[in-house]
Amino acid sequence: MAIFEHKRIDGKLIIVSFDYEDGIFSNVVISGDFFAFPEGEIDNLEKSINGKNFLELENMLDNFFSSNVRVLGITKEDLTEIFKRAIDGN
């Protein structure tokens, strides 16, 4: 399982953990110093990423951040970069 932590310049901590085999994500968990409304939407995002590759993950994040979900403390770019760095091992 890959676990990657990133602290943004504003001090917000973002953590992602997941399994990544044959280019496919599973057991995705996203946590940290941020909030999403309605509650439970991060859980739904995690579930939607399972079984997807990186390109599909980017599309999922685009859809998530352009939806009615209100996210405070992180951006689509933050999550995209963290997943990319985690799978690249950086």
DOMIDO-196948 format. One record per residue: residue number from 1; x, y, z of N, C-alpha, C in turn. Coordinates in Angstrom, 1 decimal. Layout:
BEGIN
{NUM,{X,Y,Z},{X,Y,Z},{X,Y,Z}} ...
END
This chain:
BEGIN
{1,{0.9,-1.2,0.0},{0.0,0.0,0.0},{0.9,1.2,0.0}} {2,{0.6,2.2,-0.9},{1.3,3.4,-1.0},{0.7,4.4,0.0}} {3,{1.4,5.1,0.7},{0.9,6.2,1.6},{1.8,7.4,1.3}} {4,{1.1,8.5,1.0},{1.8,9.7,0.7},{1.2,10.9,1.5}} {5,{2.0,11.7,2.2},{1.6,12.8,2.9},{2.2,14.1,2.2}} {6,{1.4,15.1,2.2},{1.9,16.4,1.7},{1.3,17.5,2.5}} {7,{2.2,18.4,2.9},{1.8,19.6,3.6},{1.8,20.8,2.7}} {8,{0.7,21.4,2.5},{0.6,22.6,1.6},{1.3,23.7,2.3}} {9,{1.6,24.8,1.5},{2.2,26.0,2.0},{1.4,26.6,3.1}} {10,{0.1,26.5,3.0},{-0.8,27.1,4.0},{-0.9,26.2,5.3}} {11,{-0.2,25.1,5.3},{-0.1,24.3,6.5},{-1.1,23.1,6.5}} {12,{-2.0,23.0,5.5},{-2.9,21.9,5.4},{-2.2,20.6,5.0}} {13,{-2.6,19.6,5.8},{-2.0,18.3,5.5},{-3.0,17.5,4.7}} {14,{-2.5,16.8,3.7},{-3.3,15.9,2.8},{-2.6,14.6,2.8}} {15,{-3.3,13.5,3.0},{-2.8,12.2,3.0},{-3.6,11.3,2.1}} {16,{-2.9,10.5,1.2},{-3.6,9.5,0.4},{-2.9,8.2,0.6}} {17,{-3.7,7.2,0.6},{-3.2,5.8,0.7},{-4.0,5.0,-0.2}} {18,{-3.3,4.0,-0.8},{-4.0,3.1,-1.8},{-3.1,2.0,-2.2}} {19,{-3.7,1.0,-2.8},{-2.9,0.0,-3.5},{-2.9,0.3,-5.0}} {20,{-1.8,0.0,-5.6},{-1.7,0.4,-7.1},{-1.0,-0.8,-7.8}} {21,{-1.8,-1.6,-8.5},{-1.3,-2.8,-9.1},{-1.7,-2.8,-10.6}} {22,{-0.8,-3.0,-11.5},{-1.0,-3.0,-12.9},{-1.7,-1.7,-13.4}} {23,{-1.3,-0.6,-12.7},{-1.9,0.7,-13.1},{-3.3,1.0,-12.6}} {24,{-3.8,0.2,-11.7},{-5.2,0.3,-11.2},{-5.1,0.6,-9.7}} {25,{-6.0,1.6,-9.3},{-6.1,1.9,-7.9},{-7.1,1.1,-7.2}} {26,{-6.8,0.7,-5.9},{-7.8,0.1,-5.1},{-7.5,0.5,-3.6}} {27,{-8.5,0.3,-2.8},{-8.4,0.6,-1.3},{-8.0,2.1,-1.1}} {28,{-8.6,3.0,-1.9},{-8.2,4.4,-1.8},{-8.8,5.0,-0.5}} {29,{-7.9,5.8,0.2},{-8.3,6.6,1.3},{-7.7,8.0,1.2}} {30,{-8.5,9.0,1.3},{-8.1,10.4,1.2},{-8.4,11.0,2.5}} {31,{-7.4,11.6,3.2},{-7.7,12.2,4.5},{-6.8,13.4,4.7}} {32,{-7.1,14.2,5.8},{-6.2,15.3,6.0},{-7.0,16.5,6.6}} {33,{-6.4,17.7,6.6},{-7.0,18.9,7.2},{-7.8,19.6,6.2}} {34,{-9.0,19.0,5.8},{-9.9,19.6,4.8},{-11.3,19.1,5.1}} {35,{-12.2,19.8,4.5},{-13.6,19.4,4.7},{-14.3,19.4,3.3}} {36,{-15.3,18.5,3.2},{-16.2,18.5,2.1},{-17.6,18.4,2.5}} {37,{-18.4,19.2,1.8},{-19.9,19.2,2.1},{-20.6,19.0,0.8}} {38,{-21.6,18.1,0.8},{-22.2,17.4,1.9},{-21.1,16.4,2.4}} {39,{-21.3,16.1,3.7},{-20.4,15.1,4.3},{-20.6,13.7,3.6}} {40,{-19.5,13.0,3.6},{-19.5,11.7,2.9},{-19.1,11.7,1.5}} {41,{-19.0,12.9,0.9},{-18.6,12.9,-0.5},{-17.2,12.5,-0.8}} {42,{-16.3,12.7,0.2},{-14.9,12.1,0.0},{-14.9,10.6,0.0}} {43,{-15.8,10.0,0.8},{-16.0,8.6,0.8},{-16.4,8.1,-0.6}} {44,{-17.4,8.8,-1.1},{-17.9,8.5,-2.5},{-16.8,8.7,-3.5}} {45,{-16.0,9.7,-3.4},{-14.9,9.9,-4.3},{-13.9,8.7,-4.2}} {46,{-13.6,8.3,-3.0},{-12.6,7.2,-2.8},{-13.2,5.9,-3.5}} {47,{-14.4,5.6,-3.3},{-15.0,4.5,-3.9},{-15.0,4.6,-5.4}} {48,{-15.3,5.8,-6.0},{-15.3,5.9,-7.4},{-13.9,5.8,-8.1}} {49,{-12.9,6.0,-7.3},{-11.5,5.9,-7.9},{-11.1,4.4,-7.9}} {50,{-11.6,3.6,-7.0},{-11.2,2.2,-7.0},{-11.5,1.6,-8.3}} {51,{-10.6,0.8,-8.9},{-10.7,0.1,-10.1},{-10.4,1.0,-11.3}} {52,{-9.9,2.2,-11.1},{-9.6,3.2,-12.2},{-8.1,3.3,-12.3}} {53,{-7.6,3.8,-13.5},{-6.2,4.1,-13.8},{-6.0,5.6,-13.5}} {54,{-4.8,6.1,-13.7},{-4.5,7.5,-13.4},{-5.3,8.4,-14.3}} {55,{-5.4,8.2,-15.5},{-6.2,9.1,-16.4},{-7.6,9.1,-16.0}} {56,{-8.2,8.0,-15.6},{-9.6,8.0,-15.1},{-9.7,8.7,-13.8}} {57,{-8.7,8.6,-12.9},{-8.6,9.3,-11.7},{-8.7,10.8,-11.9}} {58,{-7.9,11.3,-12.9},{-7.9,12.7,-13.2},{-9.3,13.1,-13.6}} {59,{-10.0,12.3,-14.4},{-11.3,12.6,-14.8},{-12.3,12.7,-13.7}} {60,{-12.1,11.7,-12.8},{-13.0,11.6,-11.6},{-12.8,12.9,-10.7}} {61,{-11.5,13.3,-10.6},{-11.3,14.6,-9.8},{-11.8,15.8,-10.5}} {62,{-11.7,15.9,-11.8},{-12.4,17.0,-12.5},{-13.9,17.0,-12.3}} {63,{-14.5,15.9,-12.4},{-16.0,15.8,-12.1},{-16.3,16.2,-10.7}} {64,{-15.5,15.6,-9.8},{-15.8,15.9,-8.3},{-15.7,17.4,-8.0}} {65,{-14.6,18.0,-8.5},{-14.4,19.4,-8.1},{-15.3,20.4,-8.9}} {66,{-15.9,19.9,-10.0},{-16.8,20.8,-10.8},{-18.3,20.5,-10.4}} {67,{-18.5,19.6,-9.5},{-19.9,19.2,-9.0},{-20.3,20.2,-8.0}} {68,{-21.4,19.8,-7.3},{-22.0,20.6,-6.3},{-21.3,20.5,-4.9}} {69,{-20.3,19.6,-4.9},{-19.5,19.4,-3.6},{-18.7,20.7,-3.3}} {70,{-18.8,21.1,-2.1},{-18.0,22.2,-1.6},{-16.8,21.6,-0.8}} {71,{-15.6,21.9,-1.3},{-14.4,21.4,-0.6},{-13.6,22.6,-0.1}} {72,{-13.2,22.5,1.1},{-12.4,23.6,1.8},{-11.1,23.0,2.2}} {73,{-10.0,23.6,1.8},{-8.7,23.2,2.2},{-7.8,22.5,1.2}} {74,{-8.4,22.0,0.1},{-7.6,21.3,-0.9},{-8.2,21.7,-2.3}} {75,{-7.4,21.4,-3.3},{-7.9,21.7,-4.7},{-7.7,20.4,-5.5}} {76,{-8.3,20.4,-6.6},{-8.2,19.3,-7.6},{-6.7,19.1,-7.9}} {77,{-6.0,20.2,-8.1},{-4.6,20.1,-8.4},{-3.7,19.5,-7.3}} {78,{-4.1,19.8,-6.1},{-3.4,19.2,-4.9},{-3.6,17.7,-5.0}} {79,{-4.8,17.2,-5.1},{-5.0,15.7,-5.1},{-4.3,15.1,-6.4}} {80,{-4.5,15.7,-7.5},{-3.8,15.1,-8.7},{-2.3,15.0,-8.5}} {81,{-1.7,16.0,-8.0},{-0.3,16.0,-7.8},{0.2,15.0,-6.7}} {82,{-0.6,14.9,-5.7},{-0.3,13.9,-4.6},{-0.4,12.5,-5.1}} {83,{-1.4,12.1,-5.9},{-1.5,10.8,-6.4},{-0.4,10.5,-7.4}} {84,{-0.1,11.5,-8.3},{1.0,11.3,-9.2},{2.3,11.1,-8.5}} {85,{2.6,11.9,-7.5},{3.9,11.8,-6.8},{3.9,10.4,-6.1}} {86,{2.8,10.0,-5.5},{2.8,8.7,-4.8},{3.1,7.6,-5.7}} {87,{2.5,7.5,-6.9},{2.7,6.4,-7.8},{4.1,6.5,-8.5}} {88,{4.6,7.7,-8.6},{5.9,7.8,-9.1},{7.0,7.6,-8.1}} {89,{6.6,7.5,-6.8},{7.6,7.2,-5.8},{8.4,8.4,-5.3}} {90,{7.9,9.6,-5.6},{8.6,10.9,-5.2},{7.9,11.5,-4.0}} 
END
